[in-house]
Amino acid sequence: MLQVNGFCGHKDINFEYLKNVVFSFLMSTDSESLHLVKALAVLLEFTPAEEKLLKDTLEYKMSWWPSTKKPSKKLRK
């Protein structure tokens, strides 16, 4: 069971795997990081909006000439 500062979550998490995915994400090139978005979304229980925002932001940062406006840093509720 996941337990952080006394809070018990509802899902078992392999912290070694989580650590490796986060570390790989931080150390990867932009294109490699896109492949890790889904793993992060599953491990950290992102909402579909959070996953899309992360993916859109990475794609924006990878483009040389962004054809669209910069993704919002705020999630729409």
C-alpha positions as CSV (number, residue, x, y, z in Angstrom):
1,M,0.0,0.0,0.0
2,L,1.3,3.5,-0.9
3,Q,1.8,5.5,2.3
4,V,3.2,9.0,2.3
5,N,3.2,11.1,5.4
6,G,0.5,9.0,7.0
7,F,-1.8,9.1,3.9
8,C,-2.7,5.6,2.7
9,G,-3.5,5.4,-1.0
10,H,-5.6,2.8,-2.7
11,K,-3.0,1.4,-5.0
12,D,0.3,-0.5,-4.6
13,I,3.2,1.4,-6.3
14,N,6.6,0.0,-6.9
15,F,8.7,3.0,-5.8
16,E,11.8,1.7,-7.5
17,Y,10.0,1.6,-10.8
18,L,8.5,5.0,-10.2
19,K,11.9,6.4,-9.4
20,N,13.4,5.0,-12.5
21,V,10.6,6.3,-14.8
22,V,10.8,9.8,-13.2
23,F,14.6,9.8,-13.4
24,S,14.5,8.6,-17.1
25,F,11.9,11.3,-17.9
26,L,14.1,14.0,-16.4
27,M,17.3,12.9,-18.1
28,S,15.8,12.1,-21.5
29,T,15.8,14.0,-24.7
30,D,12.5,15.6,-25.6
31,S,11.5,12.9,-28.0
32,E,12.3,10.2,-25.5
33,S,10.3,12.0,-22.8
34,L,7.2,11.8,-25.0
35,H,7.4,8.0,-24.7
36,L,7.4,8.2,-20.9
37,V,4.3,10.4,-20.6
38,K,1.9,7.4,-20.5
39,A,4.0,5.6,-17.8
40,L,4.1,8.7,-15.7
41,A,0.3,9.2,-16.2
42,V,-0.4,5.7,-15.0
43,L,1.9,5.7,-12.1
44,L,0.9,9.1,-10.8
45,E,-2.8,8.7,-11.7
46,F,-2.9,11.8,-14.0
47,T,-6.3,12.8,-15.3
48,P,-6.7,12.7,-19.1
49,A,-6.4,16.5,-19.0
50,E,-3.1,16.4,-17.1
51,E,-1.7,13.8,-19.4
52,K,-2.7,15.9,-22.5
53,L,-1.3,19.1,-21.0
54,L,2.1,17.4,-20.3
55,K,2.2,15.9,-23.8
56,D,1.1,19.2,-25.5
57,T,3.8,21.1,-23.5
58,L,6.5,18.6,-24.5
59,E,5.5,18.8,-28.2
60,Y,5.4,22.6,-28.0
61,K,8.9,22.7,-26.6
62,M,10.2,20.2,-29.2
63,S,8.9,22.2,-32.2
64,W,11.2,24.7,-33.9
65,W,8.5,26.9,-35.2
66,P,5.4,26.4,-33.0
67,S,2.4,26.6,-35.3
68,T,0.0,26.8,-32.3
69,K,0.0,28.9,-29.3
70,K,1.8,27.8,-26.1
71,P,-0.2,25.4,-24.0
72,S,-1.9,26.8,-20.9
73,K,-0.1,26.0,-17.6
74,K,-3.5,25.7,-16.0
75,L,-5.8,22.8,-16.1
76,R,-9.4,23.4,-17.2
77,K,-11.9,22.1,-14.7
